[in-house]
Amino acid sequence: MATQAAQASTIAVATGHLKAIEGHLAQQVATALANLDHLKEHKHLILKSQGGSHLHAAGTPLTAIHNKENQEGTDGPEDLPSKLAALEKALVDRDLLLLRQNEDIASLEDQLARAQLNPARRDSANQRTATERDLIPAVNVPANLDAPMPATMELARDQIVLLRKALQNSQDDTRQAENSRIESEAALQSAVKELQSELTEQQQMWWRLEADCRNLQNLLAQANHEKRMLINQLLDLKGSIRVICRVRPMMSSDALTAATSSSSILEIPSPDTVILAPDRTERIVYDFDRVIGPSEGQEEVFNEAKGLVDSVAEGYNVCMLFFGPTGSGKTYTMAGRPGDLGMAANALAHLFRLAREVDSKQQVRVSASILEIHNEQINDLLLAQNQQQPKLEIKEGSAGVEVPGLTIKPMAGMQEAEAIMQRGRAARGRGGPEEATRSHLVLTIYVTCTHRSTEATSSGKLHLVDLAGSERLAKGAVTSERTKEVQAVHKSLTVLGDVIQAIQQKSSHVPFRNSKLTRLLEDSIGFNSRTMVVLTCSPASEDASETRSTLEFGLKARKPEGLTRQGSTSPKRHFLKALRSTNE
Ligand SMILES: Nc1ncnc2c1ncn2[C@@H]1O[C@H](COP(=O)(O)OP(=O)(O)OP(=O)(O)O)[C@@H](O)[C@H]1O
């Protein structure tokens, strides 16, 4: 803008000076014309005084006459014609010069006017390069207008030429700038169009993907629903009580004497059969829902229970009973060890996974309590260490069997769950390991699902019961206190067997109230609930008797048609023997 203003002011100054020059020239012409008139009059007077005979002297140079006049009229009258002629020529020259200047000025003014009227040109002047701007010098008109006219005129003409060139450049620049603006605008418009079409395409693709995703989610939900229905049907077909048997590996602690064999007394010919061969004369075959061998891990055990854990999230009550003599692997199978998750941790992890999967539709809350039943007394294992153990009783509440006052801890994830289970284990161990083996530990996981839109709620619970060792009294040192403990354990295990048998036989009376344990599990065994008995067996020959008792207990728990198939001993005899051994 500054350059443009400077240029306009330069042009204005030049125009002013040119107008001044024009005025000056006009004044000189007027003077010359006056001189001419004067001379003409003078000549006329001379001719008049000399008569018509002297008229031929009119060809004398005017300058000479003029010079003579300047010499105070000393020249003779014969020089006047030549002076007049010279003056006339000078006048013609000046007229011509003036005419050219007028033309230049008119053209310059015209260009100036056009340049001022066209804002696009004015703006484009800003884009002129430095080199081009240098082509326009400042118009320096001599301050003294009396200086010789040709030099002033020449300078003015040069400046006009330069200004014209500058104007031309400016016009070229404007045109170029306009062209490039049009080109850029077109390119920009086409890029915008391209982006818009790309955006539309992507939006359409996104909508398609969203729709696909919704369809897949619906299909998945439907498939999951169908899967659960099939699992439920399968579970119903298998009966409400499933029995699986887990045979632990041989341990270095298993006594190997000359009287016993170092080889396992248990054979697993198929995934649902275990053969007890305590000696060469006897082979008893037991069929269960599944037999898990020594080489199989915790994962395989959990796979058998996954369907049951799913049904807890659907509102079923489920009970898993870990039954076997001390050292057979009940605690290992239920609780696991660090880095080797047992059934409880696997079930919790599965429930938290389910909760995450259904999170958009349902809110799933998981909580847990841990208690032990020792000498028919219930102890809360989640009490703070300094808290007094309250007297806890089992009641029938609106939501089923309850233990009012029992600590129930909410759990948001596995970290919290691990900490709670660890706390329960530590509390159980406070009475010493001996006491722990003579008490039942019950970990109960409560699952509540609330539908986010309908607010319909379903609740289920999963009892995991690490039963007291099922071995007979004769095995350890006998004190009156220990006798009392063992009798309490045996009584509760016998009642448990009776309850299971009554359920399997669809008996009208089920003796749930005969022990604290069965009373606690009343709404979670049989009928509208699901139960899994996990028999844990030692393969060591020195544990043959306990292993047999355990397998016989399993027989009790299974449906009547699933008992032993072959061997030298009748199933019925084994069954009665199992009952007797549990009651001893
Ligand atoms: N399937 C298995 N694989 C590897 N080790 C096992 C297995 N089962 C049990 N064990 C190991 O055998 C030992 C005894 O197991 P565990 O303590 O679980 O027996 P238990 O039946 O719970 O005995 P108690 O009644 O005294 O609690 C433990 O060291 C355990 O790690």
The ligand as an ORCA input file, in Angstrom:
! r2SCAN-3c Opt
* xyz 0 1
  N      -3.535    -82.775     41.405
  C      -2.451    -82.399     42.101
  N      -1.344    -82.078     41.459
  C      -0.251    -81.716     42.149
  N      -0.173    -81.658     43.482
  C      -1.259    -81.979     44.184
  C      -2.448    -82.356     43.526
  N      -3.365    -82.629     44.486
  C      -2.756    -82.411     45.669
  N      -1.510    -81.990     45.482
  C      -0.570    -81.699     46.547
  O      -0.763    -82.624     47.577
  C      -0.672    -82.030     48.821
  C      -1.924    -82.203     49.617
  O      -2.967    -81.581     48.961
  P      -4.107    -80.764     49.747
  O      -3.514    -79.964     50.835
  O      -4.850    -80.065     48.733
  O      -4.899    -81.919     50.364
  P      -6.253    -81.812     51.171
  O      -7.084    -82.879     50.699
  O      -6.775    -80.454     51.052
  O      -5.796    -82.038     52.639
  P      -6.409    -81.380     53.979
  O      -7.669    -82.072     54.241
  O      -5.344    -81.611     54.968
  O      -6.595    -79.927     53.638
  C      -0.376    -80.576     48.613
  O       0.989    -80.347     48.698
  C      -0.830    -80.349     47.196
  O      -0.092    -79.347     46.605
*
